[in-house]
């Protein structure tokens, strides 16, 4: 609630503070506070060159430049400056007549692991009268390693492991298959012979949010009931669909997808037609590694 109230106050201040501090026409009559525009930022580190911008805001514009020091609170920071990140400079300036400025930071992609949880706490060094007690002078920055999406990284040989294999397929623990780009559907791959020969599966990648890399699929045929269960049920085939209660996702850095899939049999009574919901992990491998696995019988 404190964060929401503060954001509203800052927004109002930025909206109405359009003249200098000493102007008699100022519509905001409160103190002249300086603060980060938010208390928490999450940045995807895709390379080691691009800078992220962390806004700071003032509740009043002034007719002179205002420069403030920015420090890193080491006791609240587990990222290492110079290894995981760097600041462009340790000061920030709000120019005369303006209300906002930005602290610029970049991460070092090659030194951050995909499983790292790295945080940096920044603090503005202000005189007491410029500090807003309700909001404070700090901002936390989380750095997450990210890799640009490339559909071709999800083509070629891949290994499939699944709770479905564990429960319904005997004498195997994983499948070696191939995938290719779907020529008709953007950001979509076709996984050939996904669990059973002759039954492919199409997976679509959502690339809109690099920090939330999800996958989805349309309902499609998974297998025949005769091949899967040794007899005919319902309409004679199994359908696969997204499991909406779970999030299926991918990793461009590690070249894998993790999928929650619900299987059901059309033509059977509601309530008895669901086979179950299963977890599938698909990992892309090199041709050499695939060749070794084929020699082992996969």
LINFEN-V994272 format. One record per backbone hydrogen bond with DSSP energy under -0.5 kcal/mol. CO is the residue of the C=O (numbers start at 1). NH is the residue of the N-H. If there is no record, write none. Layout:
CO_NH, CO_NH
//
This chain:
1_5, 2_6, 3_7, 4_8, 5_9, 6_10, 7_11, 8_12, 9_13, 10_14, 11_15, 12_16, 13_17, 16_18, 16_27, 19_61, 20_23, 23_26, 27_29, 31_33, 33_59, 35_57, 39_140, 41_142, 43_45, 43_144, 44_46, 45_146, 52_54, 52_105, 53_55, 54_103, 55_37, 56_101, 57_35, 62_97, 66_94, 68_92, 69_125, 71_73, 71_123, 72_74, 73_76, 74_77, 79_81, 80_83, 80_84, 80_85, 84_108, 85_82, 86_106, 90_70, 92_68, 93_95, 94_66, 95_98, 99_58, 101_56, 103_54, 104_88, 105_52, 106_86, 107_109, 108_111, 109_112, 113_116, 116_118, 118_143, 119_78, 119_79, 120_122, 120_141, 121_73, 122_139, 123_71, 124_126, 125_69, 127_130, 128_131, 130_34, 131_133, 132_135, 132_136, 137_124, 139_122, 140_41, 141_120, 142_43, 142_144, 143_118, 144_45, 150_153, 151_154, 152_155, 156_179, 157_285, 158_177, 159_161, 159_283, 160_175, 161_281, 162_166, 163_167, 164_168, 164_169, 165_169, 168_170, 169_172, 175_160, 175_177, 177_158, 178_192, 179_156, 180_190, 181_183, 185_188, 187_205, 188_182, 189_191, 189_203, 190_180, 190_192, 191_194, 191_201, 192_178, 196_199, 198_200, 199_194, 201_191, 203_189, 204_216, 205_207, 206_214, 208_210, 209_212, 212_214, 213_250, 214_206, 216_204, 217_242, 220_240, 223_238, 224_228, 225_229, 225_230, 225_231, 226_230, 231_233, 233_236, 236_225, 236_226, 237_266, 238_222, 238_223, 239_264, 240_220, 241_262, 242_244, 243_246, 246_248, 248_215, 249_258, 251_255, 251_256, 255_284, 256_251, 257_282, 258_249, 259_261, 259_280, 260_243, 261_278, 262_241, 263_275, 263_276, 264_239, 264_266, 265_268, 266_235, 269_272, 273_265, 273_275, 276_263, 278_261, 278_280, 279_163, 280_259, 281_161, 282_257, 283_159, 286_290, 287_291, 288_292, 289_293, 290_294, 291_295, 292_296, 293_298, 294_297, 298_176
//
